[in-house]
Amino acid sequence: MKNKDLKIFIAGHKGMVGSAVWRLLEKKGYSNLIGRSSKELDLRNQSDVIRFFELEKPDIVIDAAAKVGGIWANQQHPYTFLMENLQIQNNLIEASYRFGCEKFIFLGSSCIYPKFAPQPIKEEYLLTGALEPTNEGYAIAKIAGVKACEAIRKQYGKDFVSLMPTNLYGPFDNFDLQSSHVLPAMIRKFHEAKVKKEAVELWGSGTPFREFLHVDDLADAVYFTMNSNMEGHLYNVGSATEISIKNLAELIQRIIGHQGEILWDSSKPDGTPRKLMDSSRFFELGWKPKIDLETGIHNTYKWFLGKRDQLKEVKYK
């Protein structure tokens, strides 16, 4: 978008993804960014969202707002993750269509794909098999968002695009041990164990493989999408590299400088055995990630050290 004065609403601008997008767009010279905290605008409330769009009339909407969490949080609160995500994205998609937004970018997750999808996971594998049970509610909501954007493109020719990132990490991640994803949880666990000179206990066997993408790379992918004519409605966004959970733990342990033992609790679930995205469709458009995993973890740990006293435990109703 050559017009840097376009009004861009970043839903979820305080979160890890939204704040990364905001930082990048500011750096690129976009001067008309709009953000609302959850206290200022409850995205679950349709009438509030409609009033906001009537007032602001954004040209572009980037949906980085979601109720997110790790295995434990999803297992304990399946209805919350399903319903709140449906409410948030449905309200944003409908208002963006109704008020004629030029572009809508929907951000989802690789968990939309079947648990045992062939590897690497292609976009066309969507809805070809059963989901991972531990985050099924969240995944179903995100699938609904993808399908809503696809339907709007088909029915009305609107420029609604869905990006499905792989596992994300980086500044402003959630480090709460009850609700975080694997990488930030490991950073916190290894740091606290280093301070206390204790062993680290981790869930599962360490055998599953995961792919990780730094959130600043995802922000760059969103910027690329904003400025490109996307022929498709759904694109995977990953790093095209994977690492076992065991090797990830050892990498984080080395970066943090923890000297103790790593204990694996095999009574806890592993989740999906392997989840590598096929991002070739997006790469072929001309985008590639820039931040390697070791550099990204170093940067994330540095951010964590600067913010750890401010990090609060997240409580779910």
VEXBA-141155 format. One record per residue (C-alpha): residue number from 0; chain; x, y, z. Coordinates in Angstrom, 1 decimal. Example, Ala and Ser with C-alpha at 12.3 -4.5 7.8 and 13.67 -1.06 7.14 Angstrom:
    nr   kette       xx       yy       zz
     0       A     12.3     -4.5      7.8
     1       A     13.7     -1.1      7.1
END
This chain:
    nr   kette       xx       yy       zz
     0       A      0.0      0.0      0.0
     1       A      1.8      3.1     -1.2
     2       A     -0.7      5.3      0.7
     3       A      0.8      5.6      4.2
     4       A     -2.3      7.6      5.4
     5       A     -4.6      4.6      5.0
     6       A     -6.5      4.0      8.3
     7       A     -5.4      0.6      9.6
     8       A     -7.2     -1.1     12.5
     9       A     -5.0     -3.6     14.3
    10       A     -7.3     -5.7     16.4
    11       A     -5.3     -7.1     19.4
    12       A     -2.6     -4.5     19.1
    13       A     -1.5     -5.1     22.7
    14       A     -0.8     -8.7     22.1
    15       A      2.4    -10.4     20.9
    16       A      1.3    -10.5     17.2
    17       A     -0.6     -7.2     17.1
    18       A      2.2     -5.2     18.8
    19       A      4.8     -6.6     16.4
    20       A      2.6     -5.6     13.4
    21       A      2.1     -2.1     15.0
    22       A      5.9     -1.7     15.5
    23       A      6.7     -2.6     12.0
    24       A      4.0     -0.5     10.4
    25       A      5.1      2.5     12.4
    26       A      8.7      1.9     11.3
    27       A      7.5      1.7      7.7
    28       A      5.9      5.2      8.0
    29       A      2.2      4.3      8.4
    30       A      0.8      7.2     10.4
    31       A     -2.9      6.3     10.8
    32       A     -2.9      3.2     13.0
    33       A     -5.9      2.5     15.2
    34       A     -5.8      0.3     18.3
    35       A     -8.2     -0.4     21.1
    36       A     -7.6     -2.3     24.3
    37       A    -10.1     -4.8     25.5
    38       A    -11.3     -2.4     28.1
    39       A    -11.9      0.3     25.4
    40       A    -13.6     -2.1     22.9
    41       A    -15.0     -5.5     23.7
    42       A    -14.6     -7.4     20.4
    43       A    -17.0    -10.1     21.7
    44       A    -19.8     -7.5     21.7
    45       A    -21.3     -7.1     18.2
    46       A    -23.0     -3.8     18.8
    47       A    -19.9     -2.3     20.3
    48       A    -17.8     -3.4     17.3
    49       A    -20.4     -2.1     14.8
    50       A    -20.4      1.3     16.6
    51       A    -16.6      1.4     16.4
    52       A    -16.6      0.7     12.7
    53       A    -19.3      3.3     12.1
    54       A    -17.1      5.9     13.8
    55       A    -13.6      5.0     12.5
    56       A    -14.3      3.4      9.1
    57       A    -10.9      1.7      8.8
    58       A     -9.5      1.0      5.3
    59       A     -7.6     -2.1      6.4
    60       A     -8.3     -4.5      9.3
    61       A     -5.7     -6.9     10.7
    62       A     -7.2     -9.4     13.0
    63       A     -4.6    -10.3     15.5
    64       A     -7.1    -10.6     18.4
    65       A     -7.8    -14.0     19.9
    66       A     -8.2    -15.9     23.1
    67       A     -5.0    -18.0     23.1
    68       A     -3.3    -20.5     25.4
    69       A     -1.4    -23.7     25.7
    70       A     -2.5    -27.3     26.2
    71       A     -3.5    -26.9     29.8
    72       A     -5.6    -23.8     29.2
    73       A     -7.4    -25.2     26.2
    74       A     -8.2    -28.5     28.0
    75       A     -9.6    -26.7     31.0
    76       A    -11.6    -24.0     29.1
    77       A    -12.8    -25.5     25.8
    78       A    -16.0    -23.6     25.6
    79       A    -14.3    -20.3     26.4
    80       A    -11.7    -20.8     23.6
    81       A    -14.4    -21.8     21.1
    82       A    -17.0    -19.2     21.8
    83       A    -14.9    -16.1     22.5
    84       A    -12.8    -16.7     19.4
    85       A    -15.9    -17.1     17.3
    86       A    -17.4    -14.0     18.7
    87       A    -14.3    -11.9     18.1
    88       A    -13.6    -12.9     14.6
    89       A    -17.3    -13.0     13.4
    90       A    -17.8     -9.5     14.6
    91       A    -14.7     -8.2     12.9
    92       A    -15.3    -10.0      9.7
    93       A    -18.9     -8.9      9.4
    94       A    -18.1     -5.3     10.3
    95       A    -15.2     -5.1      7.9
    96       A    -17.5     -6.4      5.1
    97       A    -20.4     -4.2      6.0
    98       A    -18.3     -1.0      6.1
    99       A    -16.4     -1.7      2.9
   100       A    -12.9     -2.3      4.2
   101       A    -10.3     -2.6      1.4
   102       A     -8.5     -5.5      2.9
   103       A     -9.0     -7.9      5.8
   104       A     -6.1    -10.0      7.1
   105       A     -7.2    -12.9      9.3
   106       A     -4.5    -14.5     11.4
   107       A     -5.0    -18.0     12.5
   108       A     -2.9    -21.0     13.6
   109       A     -1.4    -24.2     12.3
   110       A     -3.7    -26.1     14.7
   111       A     -6.5    -25.7     12.2
   112       A     -5.1    -28.7     10.3
   113       A     -5.7    -32.4     11.2
   114       A     -3.6    -33.9     13.9
   115       A     -2.2    -36.6     11.6
   116       A     -2.0    -34.5      8.5
   117       A      0.7    -35.6      6.0
   118       A      3.9    -33.6      6.5
   119       A      4.7    -30.9      5.6
   120       A      1.2    -29.6      6.0
   121       A     -0.3    -28.0      2.8
   122       A     -3.3    -25.6      2.8
   123       A     -5.4    -28.2      1.0
   124       A     -5.2    -30.6      4.0
   125       A     -7.8    -28.4      5.9
   126       A    -10.8    -30.4      7.0
   127       A     -9.4    -33.8      5.8
   128       A     -9.1    -35.4      9.2
   129       A     -9.6    -35.2     13.0
   130       A     -8.1    -32.3     14.9
   131       A     -5.8    -32.4     17.9
   132       A     -8.3    -32.9     20.8
   133       A     -6.4    -30.7     23.3
   134       A     -7.1    -27.5     21.4
   135       A    -10.1    -28.5     19.3
   136       A    -12.3    -25.6     20.4
   137       A     -9.7    -23.0     19.4
   138       A     -9.0    -24.7     16.1
   139       A    -12.7    -25.0     15.1
   140       A    -13.2    -21.3     15.7
   141       A    -10.2    -20.5     13.5
   142       A    -11.4    -22.8     10.8
   143       A    -14.7    -21.0     10.8
   144       A    -12.8    -17.7     10.4
   145       A    -10.9    -19.0      7.4
   146       A    -14.1    -20.3      5.8
   147       A    -15.9    -17.0      6.4
   148       A    -13.1    -15.1      4.7
   149       A    -13.1    -17.6      1.8
   150       A    -16.9    -17.2      1.4
   151       A    -16.7    -13.4      1.3
   152       A    -14.1    -13.6     -1.4
   153       A    -16.3    -16.0     -3.4
   154       A    -19.6    -14.3     -2.9
   155       A    -18.6    -10.6     -2.9
   156       A    -15.1    -10.5     -4.4
   157       A    -13.7     -8.9     -1.3
   158       A     -9.9     -8.9     -0.5
   159       A    -10.1    -11.1      2.6
   160       A     -7.0    -13.2      3.2
   161       A     -6.1    -15.7      5.9
   162       A     -2.6    -16.3      7.1
   163       A     -1.9    -19.4      9.2
   164       A      1.4    -19.0     11.1
   165       A      3.3    -21.8     12.7
   166       A      4.2    -21.7     16.4
   167       A      5.1    -18.1     17.3
   168       A      7.4    -16.7     19.9
   169       A      9.0    -13.3     20.7
   170       A      8.5    -10.1     22.7
   171       A      5.2     -9.8     24.6
   172       A      4.7    -13.6     24.5
   173       A      2.7    -15.2     27.4
   174       A      5.1    -16.6     30.0
   175       A      2.5    -17.8     32.4
   176       A      3.2    -21.4     33.2
   177       A     -0.5    -22.4     33.3
   178       A     -1.4    -21.0     29.9
   179       A      1.7    -20.5     27.8
   180       A      3.0    -22.4     24.8
   181       A      6.0    -24.6     24.9
   182       A      8.8    -22.1     24.0
   183       A      8.0    -19.3     26.4
   184       A      7.2    -21.8     29.1
   185       A     10.7    -23.3     28.7
   186       A     12.3    -19.9     28.8
   187       A     10.7    -19.1     32.1
   188       A     11.2    -22.6     33.6
   189       A     14.9    -22.7     32.7
   190       A     15.5    -19.2     33.9
   191       A     13.8    -19.8     37.3
   192       A     15.6    -23.2     37.6
   193       A     18.9    -21.4     36.9
   194       A     18.3    -18.9     39.6
   195       A     17.2    -21.6     42.1
   196       A     19.9    -24.1     40.9
   197       A     17.2    -26.8     40.4
   198       A     16.3    -29.4     37.8
   199       A     13.7    -28.6     35.1
   200       A     10.7    -30.8     34.7
   201       A      9.0    -30.7     31.2
   202       A      5.9    -32.3     29.9
   203       A      5.9    -35.3     27.6
   204       A      8.7    -37.3     26.0
   205       A     10.5    -34.6     24.1
   206       A     10.1    -36.6     20.9
   207       A      7.6    -34.4     19.0
   208       A      8.9    -32.0     16.4
   209       A      7.8    -28.3     16.1
   210       A      8.4    -25.4     13.8
   211       A      8.9    -21.9     15.2
   212       A      8.6    -18.4     13.7
   213       A      9.6    -15.2     15.3
   214       A      6.7    -12.8     15.7
   215       A      8.6    -10.1     13.9
   216       A      8.9    -12.3     10.9
   217       A      5.1    -12.8     11.0
   218       A      4.6     -9.0     11.2
   219       A      6.8     -8.8      8.1
   220       A      4.5    -11.4      6.4
   221       A      1.5     -9.3      7.3
   222       A      3.2     -6.2      5.8
   223       A      4.0     -8.2      2.7
   224       A      0.3     -9.3      2.4
   225       A     -0.9     -5.8      2.8
   226       A      1.1     -4.7     -0.2
   227       A      0.4     -7.7     -2.4
   228       A     -2.4     -8.9     -4.6
   229       A     -3.1    -12.3     -3.1
   230       A     -4.8    -14.7     -5.5
   231       A     -5.5    -17.3     -2.9
   232       A     -7.5    -17.0      0.3
   233       A     -5.3    -19.1      2.6
   234       A     -1.5    -19.1      3.1
   235       A      0.7    -21.0      5.5
   236       A      3.4    -18.8      7.1
   237       A      6.3    -20.7      8.6
   238       A     10.1    -21.0      8.8
   239       A     10.3    -24.3      6.9
   240       A     12.6    -25.7      9.6
   241       A     11.7    -28.0     12.6
   242       A     13.3    -29.1     15.8
   243       A     12.5    -31.7     18.4
   244       A     11.1    -30.6     21.7
   245       A     14.1    -32.3     23.4
   246       A     16.6    -30.4     21.2
   247       A     14.6    -27.1     21.7
   248       A     14.9    -27.6     25.5
   249       A     18.7    -28.2     25.2
   250       A     19.0    -25.1     23.0
   251       A     17.1    -22.9     25.5
   252       A     19.0    -24.4     28.4
   253       A     22.3    -23.5     26.7
   254       A     21.2    -19.9     25.8
   255       A     20.0    -19.3     29.4
   256       A     22.9    -21.0     31.0
   257       A     21.0    -23.5     33.2
   258       A     23.4    -26.2     34.5
   259       A     20.9    -28.6     36.0
   260       A     19.1    -31.8     34.8
   261       A     16.1    -31.9     32.5
   262       A     13.4    -34.3     33.7
   263       A     10.7    -35.5     31.2
   264       A      7.2    -36.3     32.6
   265       A      6.0    -38.9     30.1
   266       A      2.6    -39.1     31.9
   267       A      1.8    -35.7     30.4
   268       A      0.5    -35.3     26.8
   269       A      2.9    -34.7     23.9
   270       A      0.3    -33.2     21.6
   271       A      0.7    -33.6     17.9
   272       A      3.8    -35.7     17.0
   273       A      4.9    -33.5     14.2
   274       A      3.6    -30.2     12.8
   275       A      5.7    -28.7      9.9
   276       A      4.0    -26.2      7.6
   277       A      4.4    -26.2      3.9
   278       A      4.8    -22.5      3.3
   279       A      5.9    -22.8     -0.3
   280       A      2.8    -21.2     -1.6
   281       A      3.6    -18.0      0.3
   282       A      7.3    -18.2     -0.3
   283       A      6.7    -18.4     -4.0
   284       A      5.1    -14.9     -3.8
   285       A      8.5    -13.5     -2.7
   286       A      8.5    -13.6      1.1
   287       A     11.0    -15.4      3.3
   288       A     11.6    -15.3      7.1
   289       A     14.8    -13.6      8.3
   290       A     15.3    -14.5     12.0
   291       A     16.9    -17.9     12.8
   292       A     15.7    -19.8     15.9
   293       A     18.8    -19.3     18.0
   294       A     19.0    -15.6     17.4
   295       A     15.2    -15.3     18.0
   296       A     15.5    -17.1     21.4
   297       A     18.4    -14.9     22.5
   298       A     16.3    -11.8     21.7
   299       A     13.2    -13.2     23.4
   300       A     15.2    -14.1     26.6
   301       A     16.7    -10.7     26.7
   302       A     13.2     -9.2     26.4
   303       A     12.0    -11.6     29.2
   304       A     14.8    -10.5     31.5
   305       A     13.8     -6.9     31.1
   306       A     10.1     -7.6     31.7
   307       A      9.9    -10.5     34.1
   308       A      9.0     -8.4     37.1
   309       A      6.0     -7.0     35.3
   310       A      4.7    -10.4     34.0
   311       A      1.5    -11.4     35.7
   312       A     -0.2    -14.7     36.1
   313       A     -3.2    -15.1     33.8
   314       A     -6.4    -16.3     35.4
   315       A     -9.3    -17.9     33.6
   316       A    -12.9    -17.8     34.7
END
